Amino acid sequence: MISESSTTTQEQSIGKQLYAYQHKAIEEILSRLKDHPARYNLLYQLPTGGGKTVIFSEIARRYIANTGKKY
């Protein structure tokens, strides 16, 4: 997993910085996915404008960076 300090540096280099609640949400989502079976269903919701797309994009970016897989 990528450390928070290196993630922040990478985010700044591309111009996007996540809010604290988004960092917390990402860590919680990844933790739950890691601790459960492969076919675990997870639902995450936020109100309109809460940053769901940003959170999902960061999870996808981390997955690709950690595994080298795009699917």
PDB file of N, CA, C, O and CB in Angstrom:
ATOM      1  N   MET A   1       0.845  -1.172   0.000  1.00  0.00           N
ATOM      2  CA  MET A   1       0.000   0.000   0.000  1.00  0.00           C
ATOM      3  C   MET A   1       0.893   1.237   0.000  1.00  0.00           C
ATOM      4  O   MET A   1       1.994   1.206   0.549  1.00  0.00           O
ATOM      5  CB  MET A   1      -0.963  -0.003   1.219  1.00  0.00           C
ATOM      6  N   ILE A   2       0.438   2.299  -0.596  1.00  0.00           N
ATOM      7  CA  ILE A   2       1.194   3.531  -0.708  1.00  0.00           C
ATOM      8  C   ILE A   2       1.025   4.329   0.574  1.00  0.00           C
ATOM      9  O   ILE A   2      -0.080   4.438   1.106  1.00  0.00           O
ATOM     10  CB  ILE A   2       0.742   4.352  -1.936  1.00  0.00           C
ATOM     11  N   SER A   3       2.131   4.890   1.072  1.00  0.00           N
ATOM     12  CA  SER A   3       2.033   5.691   2.280  1.00  0.00           C
ATOM     13  C   SER A   3       1.348   7.019   1.993  1.00  0.00           C
ATOM     14  O   SER A   3       1.319   7.488   0.855  1.00  0.00           O
ATOM     15  CB  SER A   3       3.417   5.926   2.877  1.00  0.00           C
ATOM     16  N   GLU A   4       0.797   7.618   3.047  1.00  0.00           N
ATOM     17  CA  GLU A   4       0.060   8.864   2.867  1.00  0.00           C
ATOM     18  C   GLU A   4       0.959   9.989   2.382  1.00  0.00           C
ATOM     19  O   GLU A   4       0.528  10.818   1.581  1.00  0.00           O
ATOM     20  CB  GLU A   4      -0.610   9.267   4.163  1.00  0.00           C
ATOM     21  N   SER A   5       2.220  10.035   2.860  1.00  0.00           N
ATOM     22  CA  SER A   5       3.111  11.114   2.443  1.00  0.00           C
ATOM     23  C   SER A   5       3.450  11.019   0.964  1.00  0.00           C
ATOM     24  O   SER A   5       3.503  12.044   0.283  1.00  0.00           O
ATOM     25  CB  SER A   5       4.387  11.093   3.267  1.00  0.00           C
ATOM     26  N   SER A   6       3.682   9.805   0.445  1.00  0.00           N
ATOM     27  CA  SER A   6       3.976   9.681  -0.978  1.00  0.00           C
ATOM     28  C   SER A   6       2.732   9.933  -1.819  1.00  0.00           C
ATOM     29  O   SER A   6       2.832  10.453  -2.930  1.00  0.00           O
ATOM     30  CB  SER A   6       4.545   8.300  -1.285  1.00  0.00           C
ATOM     31  N   THR A   7       1.558   9.567  -1.299  1.00  0.00           N
ATOM     32  CA  THR A   7       0.315   9.839  -2.008  1.00  0.00           C
ATOM     33  C   THR A   7       0.095  11.339  -2.127  1.00  0.00           C
ATOM     34  O   THR A   7      -0.273  11.831  -3.194  1.00  0.00           O
ATOM     35  CB  THR A   7      -0.873   9.177  -1.295  1.00  0.00           C
ATOM     36  N   THR A   8       0.317  12.062  -1.045  1.00  0.00           N
ATOM     37  CA  THR A   8       0.135  13.510  -1.053  1.00  0.00           C
ATOM     38  C   THR A   8       1.080  14.160  -2.056  1.00  0.00           C
ATOM     39  O   THR A   8       0.683  15.077  -2.776  1.00  0.00           O
ATOM     40  CB  THR A   8       0.364  14.091   0.351  1.00  0.00           C
ATOM     41  N   THR A   9       2.323  13.696  -2.110  1.00  0.00           N
ATOM     42  CA  THR A   9       3.282  14.228  -3.066  1.00  0.00           C
ATOM     43  C   THR A   9       2.811  13.972  -4.492  1.00  0.00           C
ATOM     44  O   THR A   9       2.895  14.863  -5.337  1.00  0.00           O
ATOM     45  CB  THR A   9       4.664  13.610  -2.841  1.00  0.00           C
ATOM     46  N   GLN A  10       2.321  12.773  -4.770  1.00  0.00           N
ATOM     47  CA  GLN A  10       1.830  12.443  -6.100  1.00  0.00           C
ATOM     48  C   GLN A  10       0.606  13.271  -6.445  1.00  0.00           C
ATOM     49  O   GLN A  10       0.474  13.731  -7.579  1.00  0.00           O
ATOM     50  CB  GLN A  10       1.505  10.957  -6.197  1.00  0.00           C
ATOM     51  N   GLU A  11      -0.293  13.471  -5.487  1.00  0.00           N
ATOM     52  CA  GLU A  11      -1.486  14.257  -5.736  1.00  0.00           C
ATOM     53  C   GLU A  11      -1.122  15.702  -6.076  1.00  0.00           C
ATOM     54  O   GLU A  11      -1.712  16.307  -6.972  1.00  0.00           O
ATOM     55  CB  GLU A  11      -2.413  14.212  -4.522  1.00  0.00           C
ATOM     56  N   GLN A  12      -0.149  16.243  -5.355  1.00  0.00           N
ATOM     57  CA  GLN A  12       0.254  17.616  -5.614  1.00  0.00           C
ATOM     58  C   GLN A  12       0.895  17.753  -6.977  1.00  0.00           C
ATOM     59  O   GLN A  12       0.755  18.789  -7.626  1.00  0.00           O
ATOM     60  CB  GLN A  12       1.206  18.098  -4.543  1.00  0.00           C
ATOM     61  N   SER A  13       1.602  16.717  -7.425  1.00  0.00           N
ATOM     62  CA  SER A  13       2.249  16.793  -8.728  1.00  0.00           C
ATOM     63  C   SER A  13       1.234  16.795  -9.861  1.00  0.00           C
ATOM     64  O   SER A  13       1.520  17.304 -10.944  1.00  0.00           O
ATOM     65  CB  SER A  13       3.214  15.639  -8.902  1.00  0.00           C
ATOM     66  N   ILE A  14       0.039  16.226  -9.624  1.00  0.00           N
ATOM     67  CA  ILE A  14      -0.989  16.254 -10.667  1.00  0.00           C
ATOM     68  C   ILE A  14      -2.046  17.315 -10.399  1.00  0.00           C
ATOM     69  O   ILE A  14      -2.982  17.468 -11.184  1.00  0.00           O
ATOM     70  CB  ILE A  14      -1.652  14.893 -10.785  1.00  0.00           C
ATOM     71  N   GLY A  15      -1.905  18.061  -9.287  1.00  0.00           N
ATOM     72  CA  GLY A  15      -2.786  19.168  -9.011  1.00  0.00           C
ATOM     73  C   GLY A  15      -4.035  18.849  -8.214  1.00  0.00           C
ATOM     74  O   GLY A  15      -4.869  19.736  -8.028  1.00  0.00           O
ATOM     75  N   LYS A  16      -4.207  17.624  -7.732  1.00  0.00           N
ATOM     76  CA  LYS A  16      -5.399  17.260  -6.961  1.00  0.00           C
ATOM     77  C   LYS A  16      -4.991  16.835  -5.567  1.00  0.00           C
ATOM     78  O   LYS A  16      -4.155  15.947  -5.404  1.00  0.00           O
ATOM     79  CB  LYS A  16      -6.191  16.132  -7.658  1.00  0.00           C
ATOM     80  N   GLN A  17      -5.579  17.466  -4.555  1.00  0.00           N
ATOM     81  CA  GLN A  17      -5.320  17.080  -3.177  1.00  0.00           C
ATOM     82  C   GLN A  17      -6.635  16.634  -2.553  1.00  0.00           C
ATOM     83  O   GLN A  17      -7.630  17.357  -2.596  1.00  0.00           O
ATOM     84  CB  GLN A  17      -4.679  18.252  -2.369  1.00  0.00           C
ATOM     85  N   LEU A  18      -6.629  15.447  -1.977  1.00  0.00           N
ATOM     86  CA  LEU A  18      -7.836  14.899  -1.373  1.00  0.00           C
ATOM     87  C   LEU A  18      -8.100  15.552  -0.019  1.00  0.00           C
ATOM     88  O   LEU A  18      -7.174  15.944   0.691  1.00  0.00           O
ATOM     89  CB  LEU A  18      -7.717  13.377  -1.219  1.00  0.00           C
ATOM     90  N   TYR A  19      -9.384  15.658   0.322  1.00  0.00           N
ATOM     91  CA  TYR A  19      -9.763  16.142   1.641  1.00  0.00           C
ATOM     92  C   TYR A  19      -9.511  15.042   2.669  1.00  0.00           C
ATOM     93  O   TYR A  19      -9.398  13.869   2.317  1.00  0.00           O
ATOM     94  CB  TYR A  19     -11.250  16.590   1.663  1.00  0.00           C
ATOM     95  N   ALA A  20      -9.424  15.428   3.939  1.00  0.00           N
ATOM     96  CA  ALA A  20      -9.159  14.463   5.015  1.00  0.00           C
ATOM     97  C   ALA A  20     -10.215  13.360   5.046  1.00  0.00           C
ATOM     98  O   ALA A  20      -9.877  12.191   5.230  1.00  0.00           O
ATOM     99  CB  ALA A  20      -9.111  15.178   6.372  1.00  0.00           C
ATOM    100  N   TYR A  21     -11.486  13.715   4.870  1.00  0.00           N
ATOM    101  CA  TYR A  21     -12.533  12.694   4.910  1.00  0.00           C
ATOM    102  C   TYR A  21     -12.407  11.726   3.728  1.00  0.00           C
ATOM    103  O   TYR A  21     -12.787  10.561   3.845  1.00  0.00           O
ATOM    104  CB  TYR A  21     -13.922  13.357   4.906  1.00  0.00           C
ATOM    105  N   GLN A  22     -11.876  12.196   2.593  1.00  0.00           N
ATOM    106  CA  GLN A  22     -11.677  11.313   1.452  1.00  0.00           C
ATOM    107  C   GLN A  22     -10.533  10.343   1.725  1.00  0.00           C
ATOM    108  O   GLN A  22     -10.631   9.163   1.386  1.00  0.00           O
ATOM    109  CB  GLN A  22     -11.396  12.128   0.180  1.00  0.00           C
ATOM    110  N   HIS A  23      -9.444  10.826   2.338  1.00  0.00           N
ATOM    111  CA  HIS A  23      -8.337   9.934   2.726  1.00  0.00           C
ATOM    112  C   HIS A  23      -8.852   8.862   3.688  1.00  0.00           C
ATOM    113  O   HIS A  23      -8.550   7.679   3.532  1.00  0.00           O
ATOM    114  CB  HIS A  23      -7.173  10.744   3.385  1.00  0.00           C
ATOM    115  N   LYS A  24      -9.626   9.287   4.675  1.00  0.00           N
ATOM    116  CA  LYS A  24     -10.157   8.348   5.666  1.00  0.00           C
ATOM    117  C   LYS A  24     -11.067   7.319   5.001  1.00  0.00           C
ATOM    118  O   LYS A  24     -10.997   6.130   5.316  1.00  0.00           O
ATOM    119  CB  LYS A  24     -10.926   9.103   6.768  1.00  0.00           C
ATOM    120  N   ALA A  25     -11.910   7.769   4.092  1.00  0.00           N
ATOM    121  CA  ALA A  25     -12.818   6.863   3.384  1.00  0.00           C
ATOM    122  C   ALA A  25     -12.041   5.846   2.553  1.00  0.00           C
ATOM    123  O   ALA A  25     -12.369   4.659   2.565  1.00  0.00           O
ATOM    124  CB  ALA A  25     -13.774   7.659   2.483  1.00  0.00           C
ATOM    125  N   ILE A  26     -11.030   6.291   1.844  1.00  0.00           N
ATOM    126  CA  ILE A  26     -10.218   5.399   1.013  1.00  0.00           C
ATOM    127  C   ILE A  26      -9.552   4.343   1.867  1.00  0.00           C
ATOM    128  O   ILE A  26      -9.578   3.161   1.524  1.00  0.00           O
ATOM    129  CB  ILE A  26      -9.161   6.190   0.232  1.00  0.00           C
ATOM    130  N   GLU A  27      -8.955   4.752   2.977  1.00  0.00           N
ATOM    131  CA  GLU A  27      -8.291   3.794   3.855  1.00  0.00           C
ATOM    132  C   GLU A  27      -9.283   2.790   4.424  1.00  0.00           C
ATOM    133  O   GLU A  27      -8.972   1.602   4.516  1.00  0.00           O
ATOM    134  CB  GLU A  27      -7.575   4.520   4.988  1.00  0.00           C
ATOM    135  N   GLU A  28     -10.473   3.245   4.808  1.00  0.00           N
ATOM    136  CA  GLU A  28     -11.498   2.351   5.350  1.00  0.00           C
ATOM    137  C   GLU A  28     -11.989   1.365   4.284  1.00  0.00           C
ATOM    138  O   GLU A  28     -12.140   0.175   4.562  1.00  0.00           O
ATOM    139  CB  GLU A  28     -12.682   3.169   5.901  1.00  0.00           C
ATOM    140  N   ILE A  29     -12.233   1.848   3.093  1.00  0.00           N
ATOM    141  CA  ILE A  29     -12.691   0.984   1.997  1.00  0.00           C
ATOM    142  C   ILE A  29     -11.639  -0.070   1.682  1.00  0.00           C
ATOM    143  O   ILE A  29     -11.959  -1.254   1.575  1.00  0.00           O
ATOM    144  CB  ILE A  29     -13.005   1.819   0.733  1.00  0.00           C
ATOM    145  N   LEU A  30     -10.391   0.350   1.533  1.00  0.00           N
ATOM    146  CA  LEU A  30      -9.323  -0.606   1.215  1.00  0.00           C
ATOM    147  C   LEU A  30      -9.118  -1.608   2.336  1.00  0.00           C
ATOM    148  O   LEU A  30      -8.847  -2.781   2.077  1.00  0.00           O
ATOM    149  CB  LEU A  30      -8.016   0.129   0.937  1.00  0.00           C
ATOM    150  N   SER A  31      -9.244  -1.165   3.577  1.00  0.00           N
ATOM    151  CA  SER A  31      -9.110  -2.061   4.725  1.00  0.00           C
ATOM    152  C   SER A  31     -10.208  -3.125   4.720  1.00  0.00           C
ATOM    153  O   SER A  31      -9.939  -4.307   4.933  1.00  0.00           O
ATOM    154  CB  SER A  31      -9.156  -1.260   6.037  1.00  0.00           C
ATOM    155  N   ARG A  32     -11.435  -2.699   4.478  1.00  0.00           N
ATOM    156  CA  ARG A  32     -12.544  -3.660   4.444  1.00  0.00           C
ATOM    157  C   ARG A  32     -12.393  -4.644   3.294  1.00  0.00           C
ATOM    158  O   ARG A  32     -12.656  -5.835   3.462  1.00  0.00           O
ATOM    159  CB  ARG A  32     -13.880  -2.927   4.327  1.00  0.00           C
ATOM    160  N   LEU A  33     -11.980  -4.170   2.142  1.00  0.00           N
ATOM    161  CA  LEU A  33     -11.802  -5.068   0.997  1.00  0.00           C
ATOM    162  C   LEU A  33     -10.681  -6.064   1.259  1.00  0.00           C
ATOM    163  O   LEU A  33     -10.772  -7.223   0.853  1.00  0.00           O
ATOM    164  CB  LEU A  33     -11.506  -4.265  -0.279  1.00  0.00           C
ATOM    165  N   LYS A  34      -9.629  -5.622   1.933  1.00  0.00           N
ATOM    166  CA  LYS A  34      -8.500  -6.504   2.235  1.00  0.00           C
ATOM    167  C   LYS A  34      -8.896  -7.591   3.238  1.00  0.00           C
ATOM    168  O   LYS A  34      -8.432  -8.727   3.139  1.00  0.00           O
ATOM    169  CB  LYS A  34      -7.322  -5.688   2.784  1.00  0.00           C
ATOM    170  N   ASP A  35      -9.748  -7.244   4.197  1.00  0.00           N
ATOM    171  CA  ASP A  35     -10.097  -8.156   5.284  1.00  0.00           C
ATOM    172  C   ASP A  35     -11.266  -9.085   4.977  1.00  0.00           C
ATOM    173  O   ASP A  35     -11.658  -9.876   5.836  1.00  0.00           O
ATOM    174  CB  ASP A  35     -10.414  -7.369   6.499  1.00  0.00           C
ATOM    175  N   HIS A  36     -11.830  -9.010   3.777  1.00  0.00           N
ATOM    176  CA  HIS A  36     -12.996  -9.823   3.436  1.00  0.00           C
ATOM    177  C   HIS A  36     -12.711 -10.684   2.198  1.00  0.00           C
ATOM    178  O   HIS A  36     -11.741 -10.448   1.478  1.00  0.00           O
ATOM    179  CB  HIS A  36     -14.228  -8.921   3.191  1.00  0.00           C
ATOM    180  N   PRO A  37     -13.563 -11.676   1.965  1.00  0.00           N
ATOM    181  CA  PRO A  37     -13.363 -12.557   0.807  1.00  0.00           C
ATOM    182  C   PRO A  37     -13.444 -11.791  -0.519  1.00  0.00           C
ATOM    183  O   PRO A  37     -13.929 -10.662  -0.582  1.00  0.00           O
ATOM    184  CB  PRO A  37     -14.404 -13.680   0.818  1.00  0.00           C
ATOM    185  N   ALA A  38     -12.963 -12.432  -1.549  1.00  0.00           N
ATOM    186  CA  ALA A  38     -12.875 -11.803  -2.872  1.00  0.00           C
ATOM    187  C   ALA A  38     -14.237 -11.365  -3.401  1.00  0.00           C
ATOM    188  O   ALA A  38     -14.310 -10.385  -4.143  1.00  0.00           O
ATOM    189  CB  ALA A  38     -12.233 -12.760  -3.860  1.00  0.00           C
ATOM    190  N   ARG A  39     -15.286 -12.035  -3.055  1.00  0.00           N
ATOM    191  CA  ARG A  39     -16.609 -11.692  -3.600  1.00  0.00           C
ATOM    192  C   ARG A  39     -17.427 -10.875  -2.599  1.00  0.00           C
ATOM    193  O   ARG A  39     -18.651 -11.001  -2.549  1.00  0.00           O
ATOM    194  CB  ARG A  39     -17.378 -12.971  -3.984  1.00  0.00           C
ATOM    195  N   TYR A  40     -16.769 -10.054  -1.819  1.00  0.00           N
ATOM    196  CA  TYR A  40     -17.411  -9.190  -0.823  1.00  0.00           C
ATOM    197  C   TYR A  40     -18.043  -7.997  -1.517  1.00  0.00           C
ATOM    198  O   TYR A  40     -17.398  -7.351  -2.342  1.00  0.00           O
ATOM    199  CB  TYR A  40     -16.392  -8.717   0.246  1.00  0.00           C
ATOM    200  N   ASN A  41     -19.298  -7.693  -1.196  1.00  0.00           N
ATOM    201  CA  ASN A  41     -19.990  -6.538  -1.753  1.00  0.00           C
ATOM    202  C   ASN A  41     -19.901  -5.382  -0.768  1.00  0.00           C
ATOM    203  O   ASN A  41     -20.152  -5.552   0.425  1.00  0.00           O
ATOM    204  CB  ASN A  41     -21.471  -6.874  -2.076  1.00  0.00           C
ATOM    205  N   LEU A  42     -19.546  -4.221  -1.267  1.00  0.00           N
ATOM    206  CA  LEU A  42     -19.385  -3.046  -0.427  1.00  0.00           C
ATOM    207  C   LEU A  42     -20.110  -1.875  -1.068  1.00  0.00           C
ATOM    208  O   LEU A  42     -19.967  -1.626  -2.266  1.00  0.00           O
ATOM    209  CB  LEU A  42     -17.890  -2.716  -0.210  1.00  0.00           C
ATOM    210  N   LEU A  43     -20.880  -1.164  -0.278  1.00  0.00           N
ATOM    211  CA  LEU A  43     -21.586   0.019  -0.759  1.00  0.00           C
ATOM    212  C   LEU A  43     -21.050   1.219   0.007  1.00  0.00           C
ATOM    213  O   LEU A  43     -20.975   1.199   1.235  1.00  0.00           O
ATOM    214  CB  LEU A  43     -23.142  -0.123  -0.584  1.00  0.00           C
ATOM    215  N   TYR A  44     -20.679   2.261  -0.723  1.00  0.00           N
ATOM    216  CA  TYR A  44     -20.214   3.503  -0.110  1.00  0.00           C
ATOM    217  C   TYR A  44     -21.033   4.634  -0.688  1.00  0.00           C
ATOM    218  O   TYR A  44     -21.185   4.736  -1.905  1.00  0.00           O
ATOM    219  CB  TYR A  44     -18.684   3.733  -0.349  1.00  0.00           C
ATOM    220  N   GLN A  45     -21.563   5.485   0.176  1.00  0.00           N
ATOM    221  CA  GLN A  45     -22.376   6.576  -0.341  1.00  0.00           C
ATOM    222  C   GLN A  45     -21.998   7.893   0.321  1.00  0.00           C
ATOM    223  O   GLN A  45     -21.592   7.944   1.482  1.00  0.00           O
ATOM    224  CB  GLN A  45     -23.860   6.284  -0.128  1.00  0.00           C
ATOM    225  N   LEU A  46     -22.143   8.932  -0.446  1.00  0.00           N
ATOM    226  CA  LEU A  46     -21.938  10.311  -0.013  1.00  0.00           C
ATOM    227  C   LEU A  46     -23.005  11.156  -0.693  1.00  0.00           C
ATOM    228  O   LEU A  46     -23.571  10.742  -1.705  1.00  0.00           O
ATOM    229  CB  LEU A  46     -20.486  10.825  -0.358  1.00  0.00           C
ATOM    230  N   PRO A  47     -23.284  12.328  -0.151  1.00  0.00           N
ATOM    231  CA  PRO A  47     -24.233  13.204  -0.838  1.00  0.00           C
ATOM    232  C   PRO A  47     -23.642  13.733  -2.145  1.00  0.00           C
ATOM    233  O   PRO A  47     -22.444  13.606  -2.398  1.00  0.00           O
ATOM    234  CB  PRO A  47     -24.634  14.376   0.074  1.00  0.00           C
ATOM    235  N   THR A  48     -24.494  14.319  -2.957  1.00  0.00           N
ATOM    236  CA  THR A  48     -24.060  14.920  -4.213  1.00  0.00           C
ATOM    237  C   THR A  48     -22.919  15.900  -3.940  1.00  0.00           C
ATOM    238  O   THR A  48     -23.009  16.737  -3.043  1.00  0.00           O
ATOM    239  CB  THR A  48     -25.243  15.636  -4.922  1.00  0.00           C
ATOM    240  N   GLY A  49     -21.861  15.786  -4.715  1.00  0.00           N
ATOM    241  CA  GLY A  49     -20.721  16.683  -4.560  1.00  0.00           C
ATOM    242  C   GLY A  49     -19.744  16.266  -3.479  1.00  0.00           C
ATOM    243  O   GLY A  49     -18.810  17.007  -3.172  1.00  0.00           O
ATOM    244  N   GLY A  50     -19.944  15.090  -2.895  1.00  0.00           N
ATOM    245  CA  GLY A  50     -19.085  14.624  -1.806  1.00  0.00           C
ATOM    246  C   GLY A  50     -17.754  14.061  -2.255  1.00  0.00           C
ATOM    247  O   GLY A  50     -16.852  13.889  -1.435  1.00  0.00           O
ATOM    248  N   GLY A  51     -17.610  13.770  -3.535  1.00  0.00           N
ATOM    249  CA  GLY A  51     -16.338  13.286  -4.050  1.00  0.00           C
ATOM    250  C   GLY A  51     -16.270  11.792  -4.281  1.00  0.00           C
ATOM    251  O   GLY A  51     -15.191  11.206  -4.196  1.00  0.00           O
ATOM    252  N   LYS A  52     -17.393  11.162  -4.570  1.00  0.00           N
ATOM    253  CA  LYS A  52     -17.394   9.710  -4.816  1.00  0.00           C
ATOM    254  C   LYS A  52     -16.515   9.336  -6.000  1.00  0.00           C
ATOM    255  O   LYS A  52     -15.779   8.352  -5.937  1.00  0.00           O
ATOM    256  CB  LYS A  52     -18.819   9.214  -5.061  1.00  0.00           C
ATOM    257  N   THR A  53     -16.581  10.099  -7.064  1.00  0.00           N
ATOM    258  CA  THR A  53     -15.771   9.811  -8.245  1.00  0.00           C
ATOM    259  C   THR A  53     -14.294   9.978  -7.938  1.00  0.00           C
ATOM    260  O   THR A  53     -13.472   9.184  -8.393  1.00  0.00           O
ATOM    261  CB  THR A  53     -16.173  10.718  -9.409  1.00  0.00           C
ATOM    262  N   VAL A  54     -13.953  10.998  -7.177  1.00  0.00           N
ATOM    263  CA  VAL A  54     -12.556  11.234  -6.790  1.00  0.00           C
ATOM    264  C   VAL A  54     -12.045  10.073  -5.946  1.00  0.00           C
ATOM    265  O   VAL A  54     -10.926   9.601  -6.145  1.00  0.00           O
ATOM    266  CB  VAL A  54     -12.416  12.567  -6.013  1.00  0.00           C
ATOM    267  N   ILE A  55     -12.867   9.613  -5.002  1.00  0.00           N
ATOM    268  CA  ILE A  55     -12.485   8.495  -4.142  1.00  0.00           C
ATOM    269  C   ILE A  55     -12.300   7.227  -4.974  1.00  0.00           C
ATOM    270  O   ILE A  55     -11.297   6.530  -4.821  1.00  0.00           O
ATOM    271  CB  ILE A  55     -13.547   8.266  -3.042  1.00  0.00           C
ATOM    272  N   PHE A  56     -13.246   6.927  -5.844  1.00  0.00           N
ATOM    273  CA  PHE A  56     -13.129   5.736  -6.681  1.00  0.00           C
ATOM    274  C   PHE A  56     -11.891   5.822  -7.576  1.00  0.00           C
ATOM    275  O   PHE A  56     -11.183   4.830  -7.747  1.00  0.00           O
ATOM    276  CB  PHE A  56     -14.395   5.555  -7.536  1.00  0.00           C
ATOM    277  N   SER A  57     -11.631   6.979  -8.138  1.00  0.00           N
ATOM    278  CA  SER A  57     -10.473   7.151  -9.018  1.00  0.00           C
ATOM    279  C   SER A  57      -9.174   6.906  -8.265  1.00  0.00           C
ATOM    280  O   SER A  57      -8.246   6.311  -8.812  1.00  0.00           O
ATOM    281  CB  SER A  57     -10.468   8.555  -9.629  1.00  0.00           C
ATOM    282  N   GLU A  58      -9.095   7.356  -7.019  1.00  0.00           N
ATOM    283  CA  GLU A  58      -7.891   7.140  -6.212  1.00  0.00           C
ATOM    284  C   GLU A  58      -7.734   5.667  -5.874  1.00  0.00           C
ATOM    285  O   GLU A  58      -6.617   5.149  -5.883  1.00  0.00           O
ATOM    286  CB  GLU A  58      -7.941   7.978  -4.922  1.00  0.00           C
ATOM    287  N   ILE A  59      -8.836   4.980  -5.575  1.00  0.00           N
ATOM    288  CA  ILE A  59      -8.768   3.540  -5.300  1.00  0.00           C
ATOM    289  C   ILE A  59      -8.278   2.804  -6.540  1.00  0.00           C
ATOM    290  O   ILE A  59      -7.422   1.926  -6.434  1.00  0.00           O
ATOM    291  CB  ILE A  59     -10.152   2.993  -4.857  1.00  0.00           C
ATOM    292  N   ALA A  60      -8.803   3.145  -7.705  1.00  0.00           N
ATOM    293  CA  ALA A  60      -8.378   2.516  -8.955  1.00  0.00           C
ATOM    294  C   ALA A  60      -6.909   2.806  -9.239  1.00  0.00           C
ATOM    295  O   ALA A  60      -6.171   1.918  -9.666  1.00  0.00           O
ATOM    296  CB  ALA A  60      -9.245   3.003 -10.122  1.00  0.00           C
ATOM    297  N   ARG A  61      -6.481   4.047  -9.003  1.00  0.00           N
ATOM    298  CA  ARG A  61      -5.080   4.416  -9.224  1.00  0.00           C
ATOM    299  C   ARG A  61      -4.158   3.602  -8.321  1.00  0.00           C
ATOM    300  O   ARG A  61      -3.122   3.110  -8.768  1.00  0.00           O
ATOM    301  CB  ARG A  61      -4.872   5.922  -8.975  1.00  0.00           C
ATOM    302  N   ARG A  62      -4.534   3.459  -7.051  1.00  0.00           N
ATOM    303  CA  ARG A  62      -3.712   2.676  -6.118  1.00  0.00           C
ATOM    304  C   ARG A  62      -3.667   1.203  -6.519  1.00  0.00           C
ATOM    305  O   ARG A  62      -2.613   0.572  -6.451  1.00  0.00           O
ATOM    306  CB  ARG A  62      -4.255   2.810  -4.687  1.00  0.00           C
ATOM    307  N   TYR A  63      -4.801   0.661  -6.933  1.00  0.00           N
ATOM    308  CA  TYR A  63      -4.852  -0.737  -7.354  1.00  0.00           C
ATOM    309  C   TYR A  63      -3.903  -0.971  -8.525  1.00  0.00           C
ATOM    310  O   TYR A  63      -3.124  -1.925  -8.515  1.00  0.00           O
ATOM    311  CB  TYR A  63      -6.291  -1.135  -7.740  1.00  0.00           C
ATOM    312  N   ILE A  64      -3.966  -0.118  -9.516  1.00  0.00           N
ATOM    313  CA  ILE A  64      -3.099  -0.255 -10.694  1.00  0.00           C
ATOM    314  C   ILE A  64      -1.637  -0.099 -10.300  1.00  0.00           C
ATOM    315  O   ILE A  64      -0.785  -0.855 -10.766  1.00  0.00           O
ATOM    316  CB  ILE A  64      -3.473   0.785 -11.773  1.00  0.00           C
ATOM    317  N   ALA A  65      -1.341   0.873  -9.447  1.00  0.00           N
ATOM    318  CA  ALA A  65       0.036   1.097  -9.010  1.00  0.00           C
ATOM    319  C   ALA A  65       0.577  -0.093  -8.208  1.00  0.00           C
ATOM    320  O   ALA A  65       1.743  -0.459  -8.349  1.00  0.00           O
ATOM    321  CB  ALA A  65       0.119   2.374  -8.171  1.00  0.00           C
ATOM    322  N   ASN A  66      -0.262  -0.687  -7.375  1.00  0.00           N
ATOM    323  CA  ASN A  66       0.197  -1.797  -6.517  1.00  0.00           C
ATOM    324  C   ASN A  66       0.259  -3.134  -7.244  1.00  0.00           C
ATOM    325  O   ASN A  66       1.096  -3.970  -6.904  1.00  0.00           O
ATOM    326  CB  ASN A  66      -0.715  -1.930  -5.319  1.00  0.00           C
ATOM    327  N   THR A  67      -0.601  -3.360  -8.232  1.00  0.00           N
ATOM    328  CA  THR A  67      -0.671  -4.671  -8.865  1.00  0.00           C
ATOM    329  C   THR A  67      -0.160  -4.687 -10.298  1.00  0.00           C
ATOM    330  O   THR A  67       0.231  -5.737 -10.808  1.00  0.00           O
ATOM    331  CB  THR A  67      -2.076  -5.160  -8.843  1.00  0.00           C
ATOM    332  N   GLY A  68      -0.159  -3.534 -10.943  1.00  0.00           N
ATOM    333  CA  GLY A  68       0.210  -3.490 -12.346  1.00  0.00           C
ATOM    334  C   GLY A  68      -0.915  -3.954 -13.254  1.00  0.00           C
ATOM    335  O   GLY A  68      -0.756  -4.003 -14.474  1.00  0.00           O
ATOM    336  N   LYS A  69      -2.071  -4.299 -12.651  1.00  0.00           N
ATOM    337  CA  LYS A  69      -3.231  -4.762 -13.408  1.00  0.00           C
ATOM    338  C   LYS A  69      -4.201  -3.618 -13.611  1.00  0.00           C
ATOM    339  O   LYS A  69      -4.313  -2.730 -12.766  1.00  0.00           O
ATOM    340  CB  LYS A  69      -3.925  -5.933 -12.694  1.00  0.00           C
ATOM    341  N   LYS A  70      -4.899  -3.640 -14.730  1.00  0.00           N
ATOM    342  CA  LYS A  70      -5.904  -2.620 -14.994  1.00  0.00           C
ATOM    343  C   LYS A  70      -7.317  -3.189 -14.951  1.00  0.00           C
ATOM    344  O   LYS A  70      -8.271  -2.510 -15.331  1.00  0.00           O
ATOM    345  CB  LYS A  70      -5.649  -1.975 -16.341  1.00  0.00           C
ATOM    346  N   TYR A  71      -7.458  -4.417 -14.496  1.00  0.00           N
ATOM    347  CA  TYR A  71      -8.767  -5.049 -14.388  1.00  0.00           C
ATOM    348  C   TYR A  71      -8.796  -5.998 -13.228  1.00  0.00           C
ATOM    349  O   TYR A  71      -9.821  -6.630 -12.974  1.00  0.00           O
ATOM    350  CB  TYR A  71      -9.127  -5.779 -15.667  1.00  0.00           C
TER     351      TYR A  71
END
